[in-house]
Amino acid sequence: MAHPDPLIQKYLESLSGMFADEDVRASVLSEILARPEDVVAYRERYKYTRIWEDFSDEYFALAEAESRVSAPRKQVLAGKIYSTAHPAPGASDILAEALTRTDLGQGAEAGPLAELLERHPDMLEAYCSFPESGKDVFADLNRAFATPGIGIYIPQGVRMQQIIRVVRAAGQGEMMRSFVYLGDGSESTLWWEERPEGSLANNVCHAFLGKDARAEWTQTFCSGAQTLFIHHNYVRQLTGSRMQHHVFNVGGRSVRLNHNVSLSGPVASHESHGLCYIGDASVSDVDIRMEHTASDCTSNQLYKQIADGNSLGIFTGRILIPKDSQRTLAYQKSNNIQLDPRSMIRTRPQLEIYADDVKCSHGATVGQLDSEALFYLRSRGIGLQEARRLLLGAFAGEVFNDMEHPALNAAIRQYVGNHVLLLEDIQ
Amino acid sequence: MLSIKDLHASIKDTPILRGVNLDVRPGEVHAIMGPNGSGKSTLASVLTGRDVFDVTAGEVTYRGTNLLEMSPEDRARAGIFLSFQYPVEIPGVSMANFMRLSVNETRKYRGLPPLSPAEFLKKMREQASLVELDQKLVSRSVNEGFSGGEKKRNEIFQMAMLEPLLSILDETDSGLDIDALRVVAQGVNALRSPERATVVITHYQRLLDYIVPDYVHVLYQGRIVRSGDKSLALELEARGYDWLKPENNG
């Protein structure tokens, strides 16, 4: 049956086409290749990680090879969905394989994205409201090859009491697109866990917050020692909506997160907090783009990196305030600790402000653990290792301060502490 | 208890201590006075193991063991306490967690079982009231947002919690008003016993009205140039330090 809205109908008809249809693939690829000037921008955006140098050839070879075969490479959607009062799920919690659509109660659903988009026109409409080009070569490649990932649908006005937890284990070469739809006035708490296992994954996750929607969205990344993991978030927020986003990167050879936020309606707010522990021989590269498209919005970035061994930690925080986005509040803080003299931190604030009536700030610190504080603790009988743990835990603790769901807060502290032994004492 | 023999210490090749000799026996209170830059705080730092100072000669024995070979944490566990001239603020580490770790590590070293949470809280409350430290401060991060006087009270509170054998008070009186000084001194005096010793580093005789020393030493250019009883402090107050400087004594 045809959908009354012709636009939506058009998308429904081409639904599979949204996900790596041959024509889409060909057109995206030609689009990328036809924009050599953008490659310069890509290079700039990825300049410190060498992801471009190390992997672009691999990607383009893949792109060329794939564009010659008619049947898209098969990608299997893997993952689990829990709805739970306690983030460490028990046997009685709703649990579903991501391949199966799951009823989360009150009309909320989780499951394969394509199926959810077909069932929920409001969700589809929101999905279509995201601009197609990510202005990012890896996001575009994802668009060219993507298959549908997980969808989460929270209808208008629904307040989810339970925590929705998604556990994903990305397969080799995976390029998936997931979508979290949070209807007007809804409230939800999500824990999205990525544990990529192959050598390469390049995923996109869209999140849409309708008017006055509130969401607490926590992402944890723990990838294998050989994984290059690229993840793109695209968040779009309407009037009065509020998101508290936390990201914890606790492992992996090379992790790149692009967190793109568009505050599209007035009085929307976005808190973006992150903590990265970068172990020996690893790279973490976090790139935030906070676009204050509407007036009277608030954003706050707080990113902390702990670099150990011979590691590289990169933070780029962009704040864009167009000239009509008056009365904007936008803050950014990047705090970094080097545990090893061989480690390197790069932190870049990028503020582009065209409006007059704004309050913006940015600040960055890079340093070692405070030797005076270490001595103070030791002079009270606390051993060196324990003292280091206390100070690192204190450093990390600030990231958790505005994580409001108490059970989630406790669970994530434990999760991070379990993965990063140095952080057992996050207070 | 503590025996310092011909102690030399320097920081980045600049000698600070140039042959300090001092013996402290249980039950005694020693005051170390001296002009700015004479090495008083360096002596406190070397005794507690701050690694920015290099000990270039001499020896320090604490209860029969070579103190200089011990880590700062082991010195603390063995009963040495330094009340810092400038207590460090440690945002994000709560006083309660800090003290619980500190007390239990010290107890472990002495072969005692850890305090139960209830015992620990009781002890915290008792000792905080001893130095009139606001209970609210105890629930905050270590020294964060404390006033100068509160930080010093907090040092004495920690001392009371840890029950050290040898307390070194490094200018605990600086920045204190008269009332705070009295409270801090009361705290110190409450802990005096025949087993415990105290070394008070100060610029002013005033503190010694409250914490009465058995011995007063004058440290000048890295050496103890004069020792005496409490009357020496009064004399210093009246005459200053100049008369003690070796160049003025021929």
Chai-1 contact restraints between the chains, C-beta under 6 A:
chainA,res_idxA,chainB,res_idxB,connection_type,confidence,min_distance_angstrom,max_distance_angstrom,comment,restraint_id
A,E372,B,V88,contact,1.0,0.0,6.0,A-B,restraint_1
A,A373,B,V88,contact,1.0,0.0,6.0,A-B,restraint_2
A,A373,B,I90,contact,1.0,0.0,6.0,A-B,restraint_3
A,F375,B,R50,contact,1.0,0.0,6.0,A-B,restraint_4
A,Y376,B,V88,contact,1.0,0.0,6.0,A-B,restraint_5
A,R378,B,P72,contact,1.0,0.0,6.0,A-B,restraint_6
A,R378,B,E73,contact,1.0,0.0,6.0,A-B,restraint_7
A,S379,B,T48,contact,1.0,0.0,6.0,A-B,restraint_8
A,S379,B,P72,contact,1.0,0.0,6.0,A-B,restraint_9
A,S379,B,A76,contact,1.0,0.0,6.0,A-B,restraint_10
A,S379,B,L82,contact,1.0,0.0,6.0,A-B,restraint_11
A,R380,B,A76,contact,1.0,0.0,6.0,A-B,restraint_12
A,R380,B,S102,contact,1.0,0.0,6.0,A-B,restraint_13
A,G381,B,E73,contact,1.0,0.0,6.0,A-B,restraint_14
A,G381,B,A76,contact,1.0,0.0,6.0,A-B,restraint_15
A,G381,B,R77,contact,1.0,0.0,6.0,A-B,restraint_16
A,G381,B,S102,contact,1.0,0.0,6.0,A-B,restraint_17
A,G381,B,E105,contact,1.0,0.0,6.0,A-B,restraint_18
A,G381,B,T106,contact,1.0,0.0,6.0,A-B,restraint_19
A,I382,B,L101,contact,1.0,0.0,6.0,A-B,restraint_20
A,I382,B,S102,contact,1.0,0.0,6.0,A-B,restraint_21
A,I382,B,E105,contact,1.0,0.0,6.0,A-B,restraint_22
A,G383,B,E73,contact,1.0,0.0,6.0,A-B,restraint_23
A,L390,B,V93,contact,1.0,0.0,6.0,A-B,restraint_24
A,A394,B,G92,contact,1.0,0.0,6.0,A-B,restraint_25
A,A394,B,V93,contact,1.0,0.0,6.0,A-B,restraint_26
A,G397,B,G92,contact,1.0,0.0,6.0,A-B,restraint_27
A,Q427,B,S94,contact,1.0,0.0,6.0,A-B,restraint_28
